[in-house]
């Protein structure tokens, strides 16, 4: 009897060792693959990760729509009040239009963390995209501020869910060699949506009818329509399936993602080994577990770059840039052209980040990019204080230039760090916390900035950038002392680095057991 139990124990240990060996081989192969080779070897992984990234277009378009409609004279006329010969949206409603969707997004992100772990990634993304049609329809037909607010609030809730789950899905299905690229691609989607909206506004913004702004919301149906076509065919995340004990379904999902034979066995072993080690630190996988043991440090490092985005002025530049250009004396048509230039620079910056995020590294790209945008904000605010026509033009130019430096750095790397630093068992919850924190900060700005910026309130204009420049300095202190380099690390290696409490300075060059052990 005792001998039988010993044999079973030895057998289980042998299976466990064999599984770890397969995981180690998979880890070694992941290090050897370059980005192009990884895409060629895993085309279906790449395709479905791209679909998840594209779904973020709904988020970026919706997030920027409020700021853009504010710059449309017909919208201010239909929903605002006359002030000194022109129309101004009431500061209370302006705060509600900005802050309400942000607040509901916070609720959505926390809901996503629970629902996606309970029901899976696929159904949550699919249902949220389907319901977004209802929210868009309400925005489109709105004739009162209250009705418009209702549509924005519902859509904010849904986009919060979509962004949280999509970023998590990308982190779970992409091979290590293209993880940085695809998370930066997520940031690109956050610029394509606003650019599309800016082009629409440039063509329709001067129409003397509600179509001046309804055209923006009408185009959202197109984004949602593309996503809803492919959502039913999306493979479920094999990481989630294995985490809930559905090994057979995980194998089927991996086959749909292009894995077979030994490659399939290695990928399953790699995921399972990472999950087994993560369970030691996150047995319950609750939100509280994100703040326990080594997970606390991981959570902070994951979510802070998103918080730095919010503290570093992107909300001010994205939501008030066009309005400030108009207040600076540019015509409505010229402001729309400059708005397109802003988003073009955003895209250019993000595309540059694809080639830098792995070559330069997450830490230096994030730090020096944040340094650049902080300097730009402080100089722009200083020029606005001087007040001469030349200084105002210089301030406008810097506000436009901000978009390039932001998107080549913190605008892209924040999404990479968000999904790759979190432990596998807590990834969707960590992503939800990060996005919720960012949106909470956005919500504060949504209610505060109108009273600081607007001509019928404090009338600070671009001098508001002093606030964000000061906060940017504090963010630089954090990045220098706390943000480690995580490029070229598998999830298993990152787990080991955090469990061993490796310091920020040693992170990049530390030799992990996962790297050094030889396969038996």
Secondary structure, DSSP 8 states (H G I E B T S, - for coil): -HHHHHHHHHHHHHHHHHHHHHHHHHHHHHHH--HHHHHHHTHHHHHHHHHHHHTHHHHHHHHHHHHHHHT-HHHHHHHSEEETTEEE--HHHHHHHHHHHHHHHHHHHHHHHHHHHHH-HHHHHHHHHHHHHHHHHHHHH--SHHHHHHHHHHHHHHHHHHHHHHHHHHHHHS-HHHHHHHHHHHHHHHHHHHHHHHHHHHHHTT-SSTHHHHHHHHHHHHHHHHHHHHHTT----HHHHHHTT-HHHHHHHHHHTT--HHHHHHHHHHHHHHHHHHHHH-SS--GGGGGSTHHHHHHHHHHHHHHHHHHTTHHHHHHHHHHHHHHTT--HHHHHHHHHHHHHHHHHHHHHHHHHTTTT-HHHHHHHHHHHHHHHHHHHHHHHHH--HHHHHHHHHHHHHHHHHHHTTHHHHHHHHHHHHS-GGGHHHHHHHHHHHHHHHHHHHHHHHHHHH-TTTT--GGGGHHHHHHHHHHHHHHHHHH----TT--HHHHHHHHHTT--TTTTTT---HHHH----
